[in-house]
Amino acid sequence: MSEKNREETLGLTLTALLKARSFSMRKLSSLTGIDTATISRIISGKQKAKLNHLETFAFHLGVPTAQLFQAAGFDITMPQAETHSDIYTSISSVQKILQSSNFIDHLFTAELVQKELIKYEQYALTEEGRQIIIDDFPSKVASVNGAGPFIDGLKQMYLQFCEDDNTSERRALLGSALLYFVMSADLIPDYVFPLGYLDDAIAVQLVLDRLNQSDN
């Protein structure tokens, strides 16, 4: 695909998304913090979109990040059958994208997220850890505009964590994911292409898997 065709495809995609959501470019600008003139130039093909532009647009337009990357001409293979949003894209695929963009110096794996979660399990059982979750989770959700498929999972975890009839094991598991999200000890910084909240999503999925195992 030529450079011109890529810019036209991205522009048409963004225009369609704005129309579907009844967003003006000014509205998108206010949500993303990206200047309206910049958005206009990207849509018209007069300016090439940066990677952080695409990530931010996808986040606020509620579409898979890979959809905009593909529209912009990046070679990203989308799963043929998705049971989750692209936030659950295979770790190996995301790892390749991150490495090609020189944003990480080490291999990113689910094992690294799991190690962080284990650190938080006992802390979640302390009064200090509990208070951090209770006090800071709502504001952290608000700070990311409550977007992302993993947010619903976290909200459910928060409600369950606040229940009085949890076992210590269940409270520790729930709290570990909530603390990972709240305390921003991200293995992938939130601003990093292709998806800053990927590790938070993986943390949620790992905890859900362990909760399901313990319930069976």
JOQUISUL-V436270 format. One record per residue. N is the residue number from 0. RES is the residue in one letter. NEAR is the number of other C-alpha atoms within 12 Angstrom. Layout:
# JOQUISUL-V436270
n:N res:RES near:NEAR
n:N res:RES near:NEAR
This chain:
# JOQUISUL-V436270
n:0 res:M near:15
n:1 res:S near:12
n:2 res:E near:18
n:3 res:K near:20
n:4 res:N near:18
n:5 res:R near:28
n:6 res:E near:30
n:7 res:E near:26
n:8 res:T near:28
n:9 res:L near:40
n:10 res:G near:30
n:11 res:L near:22
n:12 res:T near:29
n:13 res:L near:40
n:14 res:T near:27
n:15 res:A near:20
n:16 res:L near:26
n:17 res:L near:27
n:18 res:K near:16
n:19 res:A near:14
n:20 res:R near:17
n:21 res:S near:15
n:22 res:F near:20
n:23 res:S near:21
n:24 res:M near:31
n:25 res:R near:19
n:26 res:K near:21
n:27 res:L near:32
n:28 res:S near:23
n:29 res:S near:17
n:30 res:L near:23
n:31 res:T near:25
n:32 res:G near:19
n:33 res:I near:26
n:34 res:D near:18
n:35 res:T near:19
n:36 res:A near:17
n:37 res:T near:23
n:38 res:I near:35
n:39 res:S near:26
n:40 res:R near:21
n:41 res:I near:32
n:42 res:I near:33
n:43 res:S near:25
n:44 res:G near:25
n:45 res:K near:19
n:46 res:Q near:22
n:47 res:K near:27
n:48 res:A near:33
n:49 res:K near:23
n:50 res:L near:28
n:51 res:N near:25
n:52 res:H near:35
n:53 res:L near:40
n:54 res:E near:33
n:55 res:T near:36
n:56 res:F near:41
n:57 res:A near:37
n:58 res:F near:35
n:59 res:H near:30
n:60 res:L near:35
n:61 res:G near:28
n:62 res:V near:29
n:63 res:P near:33
n:64 res:T near:38
n:65 res:A near:35
n:66 res:Q near:32
n:67 res:L near:40
n:68 res:F near:36
n:69 res:Q near:24
n:70 res:A near:30
n:71 res:A near:36
n:72 res:G near:26
n:73 res:F near:28
n:74 res:D near:18
n:75 res:I near:25
n:76 res:T near:21
n:77 res:M near:24
n:78 res:P near:18
n:79 res:Q near:9
n:80 res:A near:11
n:81 res:E near:13
n:82 res:T near:11
n:83 res:H near:21
n:84 res:S near:27
n:85 res:D near:36
n:86 res:I near:39
n:87 res:Y near:33
n:88 res:T near:31
n:89 res:S near:25
n:90 res:I near:26
n:91 res:S near:16
n:92 res:S near:24
n:93 res:V near:35
n:94 res:Q near:27
n:95 res:K near:25
n:96 res:I near:28
n:97 res:L near:27
n:98 res:Q near:20
n:99 res:S near:17
n:100 res:S near:17
n:101 res:N near:15
n:102 res:F near:24
n:103 res:I near:21
n:104 res:D near:14
n:105 res:H near:14
n:106 res:L near:22
n:107 res:F near:27
n:108 res:T near:25
n:109 res:A near:28
n:110 res:E near:17
n:111 res:L near:23
n:112 res:V near:32
n:113 res:Q near:29
n:114 res:K near:20
n:115 res:E near:32
n:116 res:L near:37
n:117 res:I near:26
n:118 res:K near:22
n:119 res:Y near:34
n:120 res:E near:28
n:121 res:Q near:25
n:122 res:Y near:29
n:123 res:A near:35
n:124 res:L near:28
n:125 res:T near:19
n:126 res:E near:14
n:127 res:E near:17
n:128 res:G near:30
n:129 res:R near:29
n:130 res:Q near:20
n:131 res:I near:27
n:132 res:I near:38
n:133 res:I near:26
n:134 res:D near:20
n:135 res:D near:23
n:136 res:F near:34
n:137 res:P near:22
n:138 res:S near:17
n:139 res:K near:25
n:140 res:V near:25
n:141 res:A near:15
n:142 res:S near:16
n:143 res:V near:24
n:144 res:N near:17
n:145 res:G near:21
n:146 res:A near:27
n:147 res:G near:33
n:148 res:P near:26
n:149 res:F near:33
n:150 res:I near:34
n:151 res:D near:17
n:152 res:G near:30
n:153 res:L near:38
n:154 res:K near:29
n:155 res:Q near:20
n:156 res:M near:34
n:157 res:Y near:35
n:158 res:L near:22
n:159 res:Q near:23
n:160 res:F near:33
n:161 res:C near:26
n:162 res:E near:18
n:163 res:D near:11
n:164 res:D near:12
n:165 res:N near:19
n:166 res:T near:19
n:167 res:S near:20
n:168 res:E near:22
n:169 res:R near:31
n:170 res:R near:34
n:171 res:A near:34
n:172 res:L near:42
n:173 res:L near:47
n:174 res:G near:51
n:175 res:S near:47
n:176 res:A near:53
n:177 res:L near:50
n:178 res:L near:44
n:179 res:Y near:41
n:180 res:F near:46
n:181 res:V near:34
n:182 res:M near:27
n:183 res:S near:22
n:184 res:A near:25
n:185 res:D near:28
n:186 res:L near:35
n:187 res:I near:32
n:188 res:P near:20
n:189 res:D near:24
n:190 res:Y near:22
n:191 res:V near:28
n:192 res:F near:33
n:193 res:P near:45
n:194 res:L near:41
n:195 res:G near:31
n:196 res:Y near:36
n:197 res:L near:40
n:198 res:D near:40
n:199 res:D near:41
n:200 res:A near:40
n:201 res:I near:42
n:202 res:A near:43
n:203 res:V near:40
n:204 res:Q near:33
n:205 res:L near:32
n:206 res:V near:38
n:207 res:L near:26
n:208 res:D near:19
n:209 res:R near:23
n:210 res:L near:25
n:211 res:N near:14
n:212 res:Q near:12
n:213 res:S near:13
n:214 res:D near:11
n:215 res:N near:7
